[in-house]
């Protein structure tokens, strides 16, 4: 195993996923890629905005995400053997995680899940479920430890 991709949404569930991925990456001497996908409303069906507003919105979201990623790394990635690579990209989270896993030739995807079920899961959808079903490589789905 050479590369592990970890989907990060800055939640407690993704912090758990990063902790487990660090253990695996250290044991297997694998590279770690932390991926955050900006769910850009302009990419959702039925959303219309001017190009100027869309670019400004995206830039603000990207700046905020970069700051959040730096804080997340400082808090959860303290004892990494190798410094993880980070990527922040726009898109629909499930689709982009699957696309990047293939593009980066990931051997494993690690993703946290909050464990919603029933109607709440139907309303919110499940990024983890989509990734598990669509990904070319194994996916380790971890429930939030709290």
JOCORBEL-V80228 format. One record per pair of residues at least 12 apart in sequence whose ideal C-beta (glycine too) atoms are under 7 Angstrom apart, sorted by the first residue. I is the first residue (numbers start at 1). GAP is how many residues later the second one is. Records with the same first field share a line. If there is no record, write none. Layout:
I = GAP  GAP
This chain:
1 = 27  29  106  107
2 = 28  29  105
3 = 27  28  30  101  102  103  104
4 = 17  20  21  26  28  102  103  104  106
5 = 28  30  95  96  99  101  104
6 = 12  15  26  27  28  29  104
7 = 28  90  102  104
8 = 26  27  28  64
9 = 27
10 = 58  62
11 = 101
12 = 132  134
13 = 99  100  101  131
14 = 98
15 = 61
16 = 96  126  128  129
17 = 93  94  95  125
18 = 16  58  59
19 = 57
20 = 90  122
21 = 89
22 = 55  58
26 = 55
31 = 51  54
32 = 50  52
33 = 51  52  54  71
34 = 50  52
35 = 52  62  65
36 = 29  33  52
37 = 52  54  56  59  60
38 = 23  24  27  50  51  52
39 = 53  54
40 = 18  50
42 = 12
43 = 47  48  49
58 = 32
62 = 26
65 = 23
66 = 22
69 = 17  19
87 = 13
93 = 34
94 = 33  36  37
97 = 12  34
98 = 33  36  37
101 = 34  35  36
102 = 34
106 = 31
107 = 30
108 = 29  30  32
109 = 22  26  28  30
110 = 30  32
111 = 17  20  28  30
112 = 30  32
113 = 15  28  29  30
114 = 30
115 = 28  29
128 = 13
